[in-house]
Amino acid sequence: MAKCVFIQGRKVILCSGALRNKVDIMSRDQTFSNFETDVDYDIDIVQVANVPALIETASTIGGFVQPFNGVNRSANPTHNFTIRFITGVSVTNAIRFNGKFFDILGIINIDEQNSWLRIQCTERGTTTKEANFS
């Protein structure tokens, strides 16, 4: 049975059955080849969690941004991802959905109930490390 919650002041009821898409919470992992002699490092993008989400696009949150050459440098939200509450998600993470990366601009703990998180994101485009984590 789907658990539903009324979101105060927003005239919205959110049910767990609405979380129809799976998204990946991603993090950067920095690795050094040799700590003593080498200053070079590589940044890998690793999956931290795979969670169901409700996805709202820019057309439903009041705007639209077209990425240029697969890269969006805008700080305006293009997507909202609503997920069940999990700890450890911050603006240093990213979200991957359908092969695209999204920078996290802000995280809202809806009604401070530790039940739902609304993650405000901007689309970054392709899976290129340079484009997504500059």
Secondary structure, DSSP 8 states (H G I E B T S, - for coil): ---EEEETTTTEEEEGGG--EEEEEEEEEEEES-TTT---EEEEEEEEEEEEEEEEEHHHHT-----BTTB----S--EEEEEE--TT--TT-EEEETTEEEEEEEEEEGGGSSSEEEEEEEEEESS-HHHH--
